[in-house]
Amino acid sequence: MSEQLSFVAADDGLWQQYDELATRSYGHPVGDITHLREYAGLQVATRKGRVVAGGLGLLIPQLFGGSPVPSACLGAGCVAPEERGEHLATRMAAERLRPLREKGAVVSAISTSSNGYARRLGWEAPVPVFAWTVATDDLKRSFTGEDFEIEHGLTPDAQDLQRELARQWNGPVLRPDWWSSWKENKSALTTYRFNRPGHPTAGLLSLAMQRRERHGMNLVVHDFWAAGESTARAMLAFLGCHNTRAETIEFRRGALPPYPTLLHNLHRYRPTAKAWHPWMLRILDIPGAVRLRGWPADLDSTVPIEIENENGDAWDRYMLQITAGSAEISPTHIEGQVIFTRRQLAVWYAGGYRTATSARMAGVRAASEQALATLIRSTAELEPWLPDHF
């Protein structure tokens, strides 16, 4: 293309243009462009005053090691079909990240079907993501509700529970106050709370229902937060009670936490899992990301590591020091005992390597098995899980 590109933050007119471009590029309207306008930033590329690419950006903390880490969450990005093949997506990604980095983002999360493109830019998937489908009759036969009370609607204590439980994983966003209403309006969600009589809320379940053409309905779970196994069992039993109207229950991609309550208790082991494009993580500011993350309180260790630079043409040496629940990383001249690419660094940061074996099989190089084991332990205390979509 001969005309020069300009990259700008969108005004009202450019928002409208981008909405129209996204509809043309995706083949359907993209609701978040409207729903998130009050909360997100929109960066666009224009040529001769016409929007040809863009995407939304949200500065929201993600929880790692129990601590909030400012994250550039990118969504609803696209390039006009007639502009593809000129690496505009790469330039657009940098422009979308720039204002969020200036505001303090040290990591970035993205969910995209273009995984190869995201990997070339430094994002990596810490964990596989699945959507699960299970027969409603199987849930009804396999789980009982015990003495849990079930109430309809979202309350402040239920939101507090969700935030508390989110700290038990690596990756969930620390949901801002507007998050729940956005999700409910976007997906027409119905929310239920679970608690034992006289006790606080212990479970939160949100689902969407859509009438089928001939009979019954499709039921899709969007939120599944349980404070313990008995609560999770009660929530699954409640879903089983929909068996007269819904043949199956679908857990939207990433909605079902990676714990074994469902699979270990089914009367018939016949659920199906469908792999989806995963959430991906990129480290934008290595010292900032390390400093702000939570770390094991009982770990006291110093490990020299080497990390690929942002250009991918050299390796920088660092000393990682972890003490009493905090950590710092600083440049050093000492040769690294463990060597990370930028993408491997993101997986390790999110706790995606559960063992030294899995790290080695992902290509992580280590001169010291002890150093590698220490690094794996430092982030694997919590499992990676990001149930939130943006």
Short mmCIF file of the C-alpha atoms (twelve columns), coordinates in Angstrom:
data_MODEL
# 
_entry.id   MODEL 
# 
loop_
_atom_site.group_PDB 
_atom_site.id 
_atom_site.type_symbol 
_atom_site.label_atom_id 
_atom_site.label_alt_id 
_atom_site.label_comp_id 
_atom_site.label_asym_id 
_atom_site.label_seq_id 
_atom_site.Cartn_x 
_atom_site.Cartn_y 
_atom_site.Cartn_z 
_atom_site.pdbx_PDB_model_num 
ATOM 1   C CA . MET A 1   0.000   0.000   0.000  1 
ATOM 2   C CA . SER A 2   1.427   3.354   -0.998 1 
ATOM 3   C CA . GLU A 3   -0.442  5.631   1.405  1 
ATOM 4   C CA . GLN A 4   1.163   6.032   4.834  1 
ATOM 5   C CA . LEU A 5   -0.479  4.554   7.905  1 
ATOM 6   C CA . SER A 6   -1.319  6.552   11.018 1 
ATOM 7   C CA . PHE A 7   -1.859  5.014   14.461 1 
ATOM 8   C CA . VAL A 8   -4.132  6.921   16.835 1 
ATOM 9   C CA . ALA A 9   -6.440  6.567   19.815 1 
ATOM 10  C CA . ALA A 10  -9.969  6.452   18.414 1 
ATOM 11  C CA . ASP A 11  -12.413 9.336   18.761 1 
ATOM 12  C CA . ASP A 12  -16.184 8.900   18.340 1 
ATOM 13  C CA . GLY A 13  -16.025 8.780   14.580 1 
ATOM 14  C CA . LEU A 14  -13.197 6.274   14.506 1 
ATOM 15  C CA . TRP A 15  -14.990 4.070   17.072 1 
ATOM 16  C CA . GLN A 16  -17.931 3.860   14.679 1 
ATOM 17  C CA . GLN A 17  -15.667 3.127   11.734 1 
ATOM 18  C CA . TYR A 18  -13.902 0.397   13.669 1 
ATOM 19  C CA . ASP A 19  -17.205 -1.174  14.711 1 
ATOM 20  C CA . GLU A 20  -18.183 -1.386  11.059 1 
ATOM 21  C CA . LEU A 21  -14.756 -2.755  10.076 1 
ATOM 22  C CA . ALA A 22  -14.877 -5.447  12.774 1 
ATOM 23  C CA . THR A 23  -18.335 -6.552  11.634 1 
ATOM 24  C CA . ARG A 24  -17.020 -6.882  8.076  1 
ATOM 25  C CA . SER A 25  -13.824 -8.654  9.144  1 
ATOM 26  C CA . TYR A 26  -15.390 -11.114 11.613 1 
ATOM 27  C CA . GLY A 27  -18.523 -11.673 9.571  1 
ATOM 28  C CA . HIS A 28  -20.772 -10.703 12.479 1 
ATOM 29  C CA . PRO A 29  -21.160 -7.801  14.937 1 
ATOM 30  C CA . VAL A 30  -18.626 -7.740  17.784 1 
ATOM 31  C CA . GLY A 31  -20.656 -6.782  20.840 1 
ATOM 32  C CA . ASP A 32  -17.695 -5.892  23.040 1 
ATOM 33  C CA . ILE A 33  -16.872 -2.911  20.843 1 
ATOM 34  C CA . THR A 34  -20.125 -1.418  22.092 1 
ATOM 35  C CA . HIS A 35  -20.325 -2.972  25.559 1 
ATOM 36  C CA . LEU A 36  -16.757 -2.105  26.590 1 
ATOM 37  C CA . ARG A 37  -16.580 1.383   25.144 1 
ATOM 38  C CA . GLU A 38  -16.901 3.028   28.564 1 
ATOM 39  C CA . TYR A 39  -14.010 1.010   30.016 1 
ATOM 40  C CA . ALA A 40  -11.605 0.114   27.210 1 
ATOM 41  C CA . GLY A 41  -9.243  2.052   25.003 1 
ATOM 42  C CA . LEU A 42  -9.335  1.629   21.234 1 
ATOM 43  C CA . GLN A 43  -6.253  2.076   19.098 1 
ATOM 44  C CA . VAL A 44  -6.710  2.103   15.331 1 
ATOM 45  C CA . ALA A 45  -4.645  2.311   12.189 1 
ATOM 46  C CA . THR A 46  -5.934  4.645   9.486  1 
ATOM 47  C CA . ARG A 47  -5.021  5.149   5.858  1 
ATOM 48  C CA . LYS A 48  -6.333  8.306   4.154  1 
ATOM 49  C CA . GLY A 49  -8.687  8.783   7.105  1 
ATOM 50  C CA . ARG A 50  -10.174 5.293   6.789  1 
ATOM 51  C CA . VAL A 51  -9.820  2.761   9.641  1 
ATOM 52  C CA . VAL A 52  -8.039  -0.370  8.415  1 
ATOM 53  C CA . ALA A 53  -7.091  -2.102  11.707 1 
ATOM 54  C CA . GLY A 54  -7.442  -1.774  15.440 1 
ATOM 55  C CA . GLY A 55  -8.294  -3.407  18.739 1 
ATOM 56  C CA . LEU A 56  -9.450  -2.879  22.303 1 
ATOM 57  C CA . GLY A 57  -7.167  -2.695  25.324 1 
ATOM 58  C CA . LEU A 58  -8.017  -2.936  29.022 1 
ATOM 59  C CA . LEU A 59  -5.671  -2.266  31.915 1 
ATOM 60  C CA . ILE A 60  -6.820  -4.805  34.517 1 
ATOM 61  C CA . PRO A 61  -4.817  -6.698  37.159 1 
ATOM 62  C CA . GLN A 62  -4.286  -10.405 36.700 1 
ATOM 63  C CA . LEU A 63  -3.627  -12.504 39.776 1 
ATOM 64  C CA . PHE A 64  -0.313  -14.362 39.965 1 
ATOM 65  C CA . GLY A 65  0.886   -15.939 43.179 1 
ATOM 66  C CA . GLY A 66  -2.106  -14.341 44.895 1 
ATOM 67  C CA . SER A 67  -1.046  -10.793 44.001 1 
ATOM 68  C CA . PRO A 68  -2.510  -8.400  41.407 1 
ATOM 69  C CA . VAL A 69  -0.202  -7.713  38.459 1 
ATOM 70  C CA . PRO A 70  -1.189  -4.889  36.044 1 
ATOM 71  C CA . SER A 71  -2.017  -6.527  32.723 1 
ATOM 72  C CA . ALA A 72  -2.686  -5.245  29.226 1 
ATOM 73  C CA . CYS A 73  -5.696  -7.351  28.249 1 
ATOM 74  C CA . LEU A 74  -6.213  -7.188  24.491 1 
ATOM 75  C CA . GLY A 75  -9.453  -8.087  22.725 1 
ATOM 76  C CA . ALA A 76  -11.586 -7.598  19.626 1 
ATOM 77  C CA . GLY A 77  -8.641  -6.930  17.313 1 
ATOM 78  C CA . CYS A 78  -8.760  -7.200  13.534 1 
ATOM 79  C CA . VAL A 79  -7.180  -6.083  10.272 1 
ATOM 80  C CA . ALA A 80  -9.245  -5.276  7.188  1 
ATOM 81  C CA . PRO A 81  -9.197  -8.266  4.800  1 
ATOM 82  C CA . GLU A 82  -7.779  -6.133  1.976  1 
ATOM 83  C CA . GLU A 83  -4.869  -5.047  4.246  1 
ATOM 84  C CA . ARG A 84  -3.750  -8.507  5.363  1 
ATOM 85  C CA . GLY A 85  -0.362  -9.931  4.462  1 
ATOM 86  C CA . GLU A 86  1.577   -6.702  5.122  1 
ATOM 87  C CA . HIS A 87  2.428   -7.392  8.818  1 
ATOM 88  C CA . LEU A 88  -0.024  -4.736  9.939  1 
ATOM 89  C CA . ALA A 89  -1.152  -6.950  12.841 1 
ATOM 90  C CA . THR A 90  2.386   -6.853  14.248 1 
ATOM 91  C CA . ARG A 91  2.563   -3.061  14.121 1 
ATOM 92  C CA . MET A 92  -0.965  -2.795  15.486 1 
ATOM 93  C CA . ALA A 93  -0.096  -5.000  18.484 1 
ATOM 94  C CA . ALA A 94  2.763   -2.678  19.437 1 
ATOM 95  C CA . GLU A 95  0.511   0.368   19.156 1 
ATOM 96  C CA . ARG A 96  -2.206  -1.265  21.244 1 
ATOM 97  C CA . LEU A 97  0.267   -2.140  23.984 1 
ATOM 98  C CA . ARG A 98  2.035   1.227   24.059 1 
ATOM 99  C CA . PRO A 99  -0.559  3.272   26.045 1 
ATOM 100 C CA . LEU A 100 -1.193  0.374   28.420 1 
ATOM 101 C CA . ARG A 101 2.513   -0.019  29.135 1 
ATOM 102 C CA . GLU A 102 2.730   3.720   29.787 1 
ATOM 103 C CA . LYS A 103 -0.042  3.279   32.385 1 
ATOM 104 C CA . GLY A 104 1.848   0.503   34.179 1 
ATOM 105 C CA . ALA A 105 1.078   -2.811  32.473 1 
ATOM 106 C CA . VAL A 106 3.916   -5.303  33.035 1 
ATOM 107 C CA . VAL A 107 2.270   -8.383  31.492 1 
ATOM 108 C CA . SER A 108 -0.246  -8.852  28.697 1 
ATOM 109 C CA . ALA A 109 -2.994  -11.416 28.099 1 
ATOM 110 C CA . ILE A 110 -4.664  -12.207 24.805 1 
ATOM 111 C CA . SER A 111 -7.043  -14.855 23.501 1 
ATOM 112 C CA . THR A 112 -6.757  -15.383 19.759 1 
ATOM 113 C CA . SER A 113 -7.268  -18.097 17.180 1 
ATOM 114 C CA . SER A 114 -4.093  -16.790 15.467 1 
ATOM 115 C CA . ASN A 115 -1.799  -18.526 17.917 1 
ATOM 116 C CA . GLY A 116 1.178   -18.615 15.564 1 
ATOM 117 C CA . TYR A 117 1.065   -14.859 15.100 1 
ATOM 118 C CA . ALA A 118 0.809   -14.302 18.862 1 
ATOM 119 C CA . ARG A 119 3.772   -16.600 19.510 1 
ATOM 120 C CA . ARG A 120 5.923   -14.707 17.028 1 
ATOM 121 C CA . LEU A 121 5.220   -11.562 19.065 1 
ATOM 122 C CA . GLY A 122 6.166   -13.170 22.403 1 
ATOM 123 C CA . TRP A 123 2.869   -14.486 23.781 1 
ATOM 124 C CA . GLU A 124 2.573   -18.110 24.843 1 
ATOM 125 C CA . ALA A 125 -0.182  -20.366 26.193 1 
ATOM 126 C CA . PRO A 126 0.577   -21.446 29.781 1 
ATOM 127 C CA . VAL A 127 -2.006  -24.244 29.729 1 
ATOM 128 C CA . PRO A 128 -4.418  -26.026 27.348 1 
ATOM 129 C CA . VAL A 129 -8.018  -24.772 27.351 1 
ATOM 130 C CA . PHE A 130 -11.076 -26.989 26.948 1 
ATOM 131 C CA . ALA A 131 -14.825 -26.664 26.705 1 
ATOM 132 C CA . TRP A 132 -16.592 -29.581 28.407 1 
ATOM 133 C CA . THR A 133 -19.964 -31.122 27.590 1 
ATOM 134 C CA . VAL A 134 -21.631 -33.609 29.931 1 
ATOM 135 C CA . ALA A 135 -25.030 -35.313 29.821 1 
ATOM 136 C CA . THR A 136 -27.435 -33.698 32.269 1 
ATOM 137 C CA . ASP A 137 -28.795 -37.103 33.299 1 
ATOM 138 C CA . ASP A 138 -25.257 -38.158 34.235 1 
ATOM 139 C CA . LEU A 139 -24.942 -35.152 36.539 1 
ATOM 140 C CA . LYS A 140 -28.309 -35.900 38.137 1 
ATOM 141 C CA . ARG A 141 -27.324 -39.497 38.844 1 
ATOM 142 C CA . SER A 142 -23.804 -38.693 40.051 1 
ATOM 143 C CA . PHE A 143 -24.230 -35.709 42.397 1 
ATOM 144 C CA . THR A 144 -26.472 -34.720 45.296 1 
ATOM 145 C CA . GLY A 145 -27.111 -31.238 46.617 1 
ATOM 146 C CA . GLU A 146 -26.908 -32.150 50.320 1 
ATOM 147 C CA . ASP A 147 -28.252 -29.292 52.478 1 
ATOM 148 C CA . PHE A 148 -27.139 -26.328 50.382 1 
ATOM 149 C CA . GLU A 149 -29.483 -23.413 49.886 1 
ATOM 150 C CA . ILE A 150 -29.681 -21.913 46.399 1 
ATOM 151 C CA . GLU A 151 -30.589 -18.293 45.786 1 
ATOM 152 C CA . HIS A 152 -30.891 -16.339 42.574 1 
ATOM 153 C CA . GLY A 153 -28.889 -13.181 41.885 1 
ATOM 154 C CA . LEU A 154 -25.458 -11.681 42.380 1 
ATOM 155 C CA . THR A 155 -24.686 -10.016 45.724 1 
ATOM 156 C CA . PRO A 156 -21.628 -8.156  47.063 1 
ATOM 157 C CA . ASP A 157 -20.635 -11.115 49.258 1 
ATOM 158 C CA . ALA A 158 -20.750 -13.405 46.197 1 
ATOM 159 C CA . GLN A 159 -18.473 -10.999 44.334 1 
ATOM 160 C CA . ASP A 160 -16.117 -10.983 47.315 1 
ATOM 161 C CA . LEU A 161 -16.079 -14.787 47.245 1 
ATOM 162 C CA . GLN A 162 -15.190 -14.799 43.557 1 
ATOM 163 C CA . ARG A 163 -12.262 -12.431 44.145 1 
ATOM 164 C CA . GLU A 164 -11.050 -14.508 47.091 1 
ATOM 165 C CA . LEU A 165 -11.189 -17.756 45.124 1 
ATOM 166 C CA . ALA A 166 -9.512  -16.136 42.115 1 
ATOM 167 C CA . ARG A 167 -6.394  -15.601 44.236 1 
ATOM 168 C CA . GLN A 168 -5.986  -19.386 44.445 1 
ATOM 169 C CA . TRP A 169 -5.005  -19.558 40.763 1 
ATOM 170 C CA . ASN A 170 -2.480  -17.973 38.424 1 
ATOM 171 C CA . GLY A 171 -4.145  -15.856 35.744 1 
ATOM 172 C CA . PRO A 172 -7.692  -14.779 36.698 1 
ATOM 173 C CA . VAL A 173 -8.411  -11.089 36.375 1 
ATOM 174 C CA . LEU A 174 -9.156  -9.121  39.523 1 
ATOM 175 C CA . ARG A 175 -12.606 -8.170  38.282 1 
ATOM 176 C CA . PRO A 176 -13.429 -4.452  38.520 1 
ATOM 177 C CA . ASP A 177 -16.856 -3.405  39.780 1 
ATOM 178 C CA . TRP A 178 -18.311 -3.131  36.270 1 
ATOM 179 C CA . TRP A 179 -17.203 -6.599  35.159 1 
ATOM 180 C CA . SER A 180 -20.217 -8.609  36.345 1 
ATOM 181 C CA . SER A 181 -22.847 -6.320  34.823 1 
ATOM 182 C CA . TRP A 182 -20.918 -6.313  31.536 1 
ATOM 183 C CA . LYS A 183 -20.839 -10.128 31.490 1 
ATOM 184 C CA . GLU A 184 -24.529 -10.410 32.402 1 
ATOM 185 C CA . ASN A 185 -25.656 -7.941  29.758 1 
ATOM 186 C CA . LYS A 186 -23.376 -9.349  27.090 1 
ATOM 187 C CA . SER A 187 -24.348 -13.001 27.508 1 
ATOM 188 C CA . ALA A 188 -27.785 -12.788 29.201 1 
ATOM 189 C CA . LEU A 189 -26.462 -14.618 32.255 1 
ATOM 190 C CA . THR A 190 -28.475 -15.963 35.160 1 
ATOM 191 C CA . THR A 191 -26.534 -16.196 38.429 1 
ATOM 192 C CA . TYR A 192 -27.073 -18.438 41.459 1 
ATOM 193 C CA . ARG A 193 -25.480 -18.458 44.909 1 
ATOM 194 C CA . PHE A 194 -24.921 -21.543 47.071 1 
ATOM 195 C CA . ASN A 195 -24.518 -21.696 50.846 1 
ATOM 196 C CA . ARG A 196 -25.245 -23.926 53.790 1 
ATOM 197 C CA . PRO A 197 -28.005 -22.635 56.101 1 
ATOM 198 C CA . GLY A 198 -26.682 -19.841 58.280 1 
ATOM 199 C CA . HIS A 199 -23.321 -19.704 56.486 1 
ATOM 200 C CA . PRO A 200 -21.835 -17.253 53.955 1 
ATOM 201 C CA . THR A 201 -21.972 -17.768 50.211 1 
ATOM 202 C CA . ALA A 202 -19.735 -20.681 49.218 1 
ATOM 203 C CA . GLY A 203 -20.470 -21.041 45.515 1 
ATOM 204 C CA . LEU A 204 -21.227 -18.874 42.495 1 
ATOM 205 C CA . LEU A 205 -22.680 -20.215 39.259 1 
ATOM 206 C CA . SER A 206 -23.570 -18.198 36.149 1 
ATOM 207 C CA . LEU A 207 -25.167 -19.706 33.081 1 
ATOM 208 C CA . ALA A 208 -26.782 -18.770 29.800 1 
ATOM 209 C CA . MET A 209 -29.853 -20.484 28.366 1 
ATOM 210 C CA . GLN A 210 -31.049 -20.464 24.794 1 
ATOM 211 C CA . ARG A 211 -34.246 -22.091 23.534 1 
ATOM 212 C CA . ARG A 212 -33.736 -24.894 21.040 1 
ATOM 213 C CA . GLU A 213 -35.748 -24.931 17.824 1 
ATOM 214 C CA . ARG A 214 -37.962 -27.935 18.650 1 
ATOM 215 C CA . HIS A 215 -37.789 -28.685 22.366 1 
ATOM 216 C CA . GLY A 216 -35.808 -27.763 25.449 1 
ATOM 217 C CA . MET A 217 -32.823 -25.488 25.683 1 
ATOM 218 C CA . ASN A 218 -29.074 -25.229 25.420 1 
ATOM 219 C CA . LEU A 219 -27.443 -24.453 28.773 1 
ATOM 220 C CA . VAL A 220 -23.906 -23.032 28.924 1 
ATOM 221 C CA . VAL A 221 -21.997 -22.433 32.164 1 
ATOM 222 C CA . HIS A 222 -19.898 -19.241 32.214 1 
ATOM 223 C CA . ASP A 223 -18.883 -19.046 35.901 1 
ATOM 224 C CA . PHE A 224 -18.195 -21.936 38.264 1 
ATOM 225 C CA . TRP A 225 -16.616 -20.835 41.555 1 
ATOM 226 C CA . ALA A 226 -16.733 -23.199 44.542 1 
ATOM 227 C CA . ALA A 227 -15.092 -22.774 47.941 1 
ATOM 228 C CA . GLY A 228 -14.799 -26.543 48.436 1 
ATOM 229 C CA . GLU A 229 -15.604 -29.968 47.023 1 
ATOM 230 C CA . SER A 230 -18.985 -30.254 48.738 1 
ATOM 231 C CA . THR A 231 -20.032 -26.920 47.233 1 
ATOM 232 C CA . ALA A 232 -18.864 -27.992 43.771 1 
ATOM 233 C CA . ARG A 233 -20.871 -31.203 44.115 1 
ATOM 234 C CA . ALA A 234 -23.976 -29.233 45.070 1 
ATOM 235 C CA . MET A 235 -23.507 -26.954 42.073 1 
ATOM 236 C CA . LEU A 236 -23.155 -29.921 39.717 1 
ATOM 237 C CA . ALA A 237 -26.261 -31.503 41.265 1 
ATOM 238 C CA . PHE A 238 -28.167 -28.270 40.609 1 
ATOM 239 C CA . LEU A 239 -27.114 -28.375 36.967 1 
ATOM 240 C CA . GLY A 240 -28.335 -31.980 36.834 1 
ATOM 241 C CA . CYS A 241 -31.796 -30.801 37.875 1 
ATOM 242 C CA . HIS A 242 -32.133 -29.199 34.435 1 
ATOM 243 C CA . ASN A 243 -32.335 -32.657 32.818 1 
ATOM 244 C CA . THR A 244 -35.987 -32.285 31.797 1 
ATOM 245 C CA . ARG A 245 -35.155 -29.283 29.607 1 
ATOM 246 C CA . ALA A 246 -31.487 -29.623 28.649 1 
ATOM 247 C CA . GLU A 247 -29.934 -32.849 27.386 1 
ATOM 248 C CA . THR A 248 -26.424 -31.635 28.056 1 
ATOM 249 C CA . ILE A 249 -24.579 -29.028 30.078 1 
ATOM 250 C CA . GLU A 250 -21.791 -27.192 28.315 1 
ATOM 251 C CA . PHE A 251 -18.994 -25.554 30.285 1 
ATOM 252 C CA . ARG A 252 -17.778 -22.696 28.128 1 
ATOM 253 C CA . ARG A 253 -14.107 -22.812 27.226 1 
ATOM 254 C CA . GLY A 254 -12.042 -22.386 30.369 1 
ATOM 255 C CA . ALA A 255 -15.117 -22.069 32.612 1 
ATOM 256 C CA . LEU A 256 -14.609 -25.358 34.452 1 
ATOM 257 C CA . PRO A 257 -11.711 -25.093 36.920 1 
ATOM 258 C CA . PRO A 258 -8.961  -27.702 36.495 1 
ATOM 259 C CA . TYR A 259 -9.918  -29.767 39.520 1 
ATOM 260 C CA . PRO A 260 -11.145 -33.379 39.464 1 
ATOM 261 C CA . THR A 261 -14.578 -33.086 41.122 1 
ATOM 262 C CA . LEU A 262 -16.515 -33.698 37.909 1 
ATOM 263 C CA . LEU A 263 -14.469 -36.479 36.340 1 
ATOM 264 C CA . HIS A 264 -13.810 -38.419 39.554 1 
ATOM 265 C CA . ASN A 265 -17.474 -38.652 40.511 1 
ATOM 266 C CA . LEU A 266 -19.401 -39.258 37.292 1 
ATOM 267 C CA . HIS A 267 -21.515 -42.421 37.220 1 
ATOM 268 C CA . ARG A 268 -20.736 -42.764 33.525 1 
ATOM 269 C CA . TYR A 269 -17.437 -41.500 32.238 1 
ATOM 270 C CA . ARG A 270 -18.613 -40.035 28.955 1 
ATOM 271 C CA . PRO A 271 -18.108 -36.268 28.956 1 
ATOM 272 C CA . THR A 272 -16.529 -34.720 25.901 1 
ATOM 273 C CA . ALA A 273 -13.753 -32.144 25.865 1 
ATOM 274 C CA . LYS A 274 -13.212 -29.775 22.958 1 
ATOM 275 C CA . ALA A 275 -9.928  -27.948 22.676 1 
ATOM 276 C CA . TRP A 276 -10.219 -24.193 22.101 1 
ATOM 277 C CA . HIS A 277 -7.703  -21.500 21.300 1 
ATOM 278 C CA . PRO A 278 -6.015  -20.834 24.660 1 
ATOM 279 C CA . TRP A 279 -5.361  -17.665 26.573 1 
ATOM 280 C CA . MET A 280 -1.802  -16.486 26.057 1 
ATOM 281 C CA . LEU A 281 0.561   -14.450 28.223 1 
ATOM 282 C CA . ARG A 282 3.463   -12.122 27.443 1 
ATOM 283 C CA . ILE A 283 5.882   -10.496 29.859 1 
ATOM 284 C CA . LEU A 284 6.259   -6.809  28.990 1 
ATOM 285 C CA . ASP A 285 8.468   -5.658  31.865 1 
ATOM 286 C CA . ILE A 286 10.556  -8.413  33.446 1 
ATOM 287 C CA . PRO A 287 11.684  -6.577  36.620 1 
ATOM 288 C CA . GLY A 288 8.211   -5.139  37.204 1 
ATOM 289 C CA . ALA A 289 6.442   -8.464  36.637 1 
ATOM 290 C CA . VAL A 290 8.774   -10.272 39.041 1 
ATOM 291 C CA . ARG A 291 8.506   -7.594  41.718 1 
ATOM 292 C CA . LEU A 292 4.715   -7.397  41.680 1 
ATOM 293 C CA . ARG A 293 3.987   -11.126 41.607 1 
ATOM 294 C CA . GLY A 294 3.359   -13.190 44.738 1 
ATOM 295 C CA . TRP A 295 5.980   -15.811 45.655 1 
ATOM 296 C CA . PRO A 296 6.141   -18.741 48.129 1 
ATOM 297 C CA . ALA A 297 6.678   -17.456 51.661 1 
ATOM 298 C CA . ASP A 298 8.931   -20.391 52.583 1 
ATOM 299 C CA . LEU A 299 11.299  -20.089 49.612 1 
ATOM 300 C CA . ASP A 300 14.688  -18.392 49.967 1 
ATOM 301 C CA . SER A 301 16.783  -18.770 46.855 1 
ATOM 302 C CA . THR A 302 19.077  -17.003 44.404 1 
ATOM 303 C CA . VAL A 303 19.277  -18.298 40.820 1 
ATOM 304 C CA . PRO A 304 21.191  -16.829 37.856 1 
ATOM 305 C CA . ILE A 305 19.116  -17.069 34.664 1 
ATOM 306 C CA . GLU A 306 19.359  -15.963 31.065 1 
ATOM 307 C CA . ILE A 307 16.390  -14.579 29.131 1 
ATOM 308 C CA . GLU A 308 16.030  -13.902 25.422 1 
ATOM 309 C CA . ASN A 309 15.759  -10.177 24.679 1 
ATOM 310 C CA . GLU A 310 12.706  -8.618  23.004 1 
ATOM 311 C CA . ASN A 311 14.357  -8.677  19.584 1 
ATOM 312 C CA . GLY A 312 15.159  -12.375 19.893 1 
ATOM 313 C CA . ASP A 313 18.775  -11.821 18.844 1 
ATOM 314 C CA . ALA A 314 20.608  -11.948 22.181 1 
ATOM 315 C CA . TRP A 315 20.389  -13.230 25.746 1 
ATOM 316 C CA . ASP A 316 20.413  -11.069 28.848 1 
ATOM 317 C CA . ARG A 317 21.775  -12.316 32.168 1 
ATOM 318 C CA . TYR A 318 19.810  -11.788 35.378 1 
ATOM 319 C CA . MET A 319 20.005  -12.729 39.026 1 
ATOM 320 C CA . LEU A 320 16.647  -13.760 40.496 1 
ATOM 321 C CA . GLN A 321 16.384  -13.443 44.273 1 
ATOM 322 C CA . ILE A 322 13.338  -14.852 46.084 1 
ATOM 323 C CA . THR A 323 12.931  -14.236 49.817 1 
ATOM 324 C CA . ALA A 324 9.956   -14.484 52.178 1 
ATOM 325 C CA . GLY A 325 7.201   -14.070 49.616 1 
ATOM 326 C CA . SER A 326 8.816   -11.411 47.433 1 
ATOM 327 C CA . ALA A 327 11.348  -11.354 44.612 1 
ATOM 328 C CA . GLU A 328 13.628  -9.072  42.652 1 
ATOM 329 C CA . ILE A 329 15.467  -9.613  39.374 1 
ATOM 330 C CA . SER A 330 18.488  -7.555  38.325 1 
ATOM 331 C CA . PRO A 331 21.153  -7.628  35.595 1 
ATOM 332 C CA . THR A 332 24.279  -9.670  36.289 1 
ATOM 333 C CA . HIS A 333 27.427  -10.858 34.524 1 
ATOM 334 C CA . ILE A 334 27.110  -14.359 35.964 1 
ATOM 335 C CA . GLU A 335 26.301  -17.109 33.480 1 
ATOM 336 C CA . GLY A 336 22.732  -18.359 33.798 1 
ATOM 337 C CA . GLN A 337 21.958  -21.804 35.183 1 
ATOM 338 C CA . VAL A 338 18.550  -21.788 33.442 1 
ATOM 339 C CA . ILE A 339 17.830  -20.261 30.042 1 
ATOM 340 C CA . PHE A 340 14.372  -19.021 28.998 1 
ATOM 341 C CA . THR A 341 13.040  -17.739 25.707 1 
ATOM 342 C CA . ARG A 342 10.505  -14.933 26.135 1 
ATOM 343 C CA . ARG A 343 7.657   -17.377 25.594 1 
ATOM 344 C CA . GLN A 344 9.073   -19.909 28.033 1 
ATOM 345 C CA . LEU A 345 9.429   -17.132 30.587 1 
ATOM 346 C CA . ALA A 346 5.692   -16.404 30.290 1 
ATOM 347 C CA . VAL A 347 4.748   -20.057 30.835 1 
ATOM 348 C CA . TRP A 348 7.041   -20.333 33.864 1 
ATOM 349 C CA . TYR A 349 5.685   -17.067 35.290 1 
ATOM 350 C CA . ALA A 350 2.123   -18.413 35.076 1 
ATOM 351 C CA . GLY A 351 3.004   -21.722 36.700 1 
ATOM 352 C CA . GLY A 352 2.512   -23.645 33.459 1 
ATOM 353 C CA . TYR A 353 5.525   -25.882 34.026 1 
ATOM 354 C CA . ARG A 354 4.395   -28.253 36.774 1 
ATOM 355 C CA . THR A 355 7.656   -30.233 36.833 1 
ATOM 356 C CA . ALA A 356 11.236  -29.912 35.622 1 
ATOM 357 C CA . THR A 357 10.417  -32.642 33.105 1 
ATOM 358 C CA . SER A 358 7.626   -30.598 31.511 1 
ATOM 359 C CA . ALA A 359 9.944   -27.577 31.331 1 
ATOM 360 C CA . ARG A 360 12.691  -29.556 29.628 1 
ATOM 361 C CA . MET A 361 10.207  -31.045 27.158 1 
ATOM 362 C CA . ALA A 362 9.150   -27.477 26.326 1 
ATOM 363 C CA . GLY A 363 12.740  -26.666 25.418 1 
ATOM 364 C CA . VAL A 364 13.901  -24.947 28.612 1 
ATOM 365 C CA . ARG A 365 17.665  -25.410 28.935 1 
ATOM 366 C CA . ALA A 366 19.296  -25.839 32.327 1 
ATOM 367 C CA . ALA A 367 22.895  -26.324 33.396 1 
ATOM 368 C CA . SER A 368 21.689  -27.128 36.926 1 
ATOM 369 C CA . GLU A 369 18.804  -29.488 37.680 1 
ATOM 370 C CA . GLN A 370 18.571  -28.041 41.182 1 
ATOM 371 C CA . ALA A 371 18.233  -24.506 39.834 1 
ATOM 372 C CA . LEU A 372 15.528  -25.606 37.399 1 
ATOM 373 C CA . ALA A 373 13.637  -27.452 40.146 1 
ATOM 374 C CA . THR A 374 13.806  -24.347 42.352 1 
ATOM 375 C CA . LEU A 375 12.418  -22.136 39.594 1 
ATOM 376 C CA . ILE A 376 9.592   -24.571 38.867 1 
ATOM 377 C CA . ARG A 377 8.660   -24.733 42.538 1 
ATOM 378 C CA . SER A 378 8.652   -20.935 42.798 1 
ATOM 379 C CA . THR A 379 5.696   -20.510 40.410 1 
ATOM 380 C CA . ALA A 380 3.946   -23.909 40.438 1 
ATOM 381 C CA . GLU A 381 2.427   -23.454 43.900 1 
ATOM 382 C CA . LEU A 382 -0.783  -22.282 42.153 1 
ATOM 383 C CA . GLU A 383 -2.157  -23.669 38.877 1 
ATOM 384 C CA . PRO A 384 -2.791  -21.501 35.810 1 
ATOM 385 C CA . TRP A 385 -6.449  -20.807 35.015 1 
ATOM 386 C CA . LEU A 386 -8.069  -17.845 33.270 1 
ATOM 387 C CA . PRO A 387 -11.871 -18.288 33.066 1 
ATOM 388 C CA . ASP A 388 -12.468 -14.675 32.038 1 
ATOM 389 C CA . HIS A 389 -12.991 -13.683 28.410 1 
ATOM 390 C CA . PHE A 390 -12.378 -10.218 26.968 1 
# 
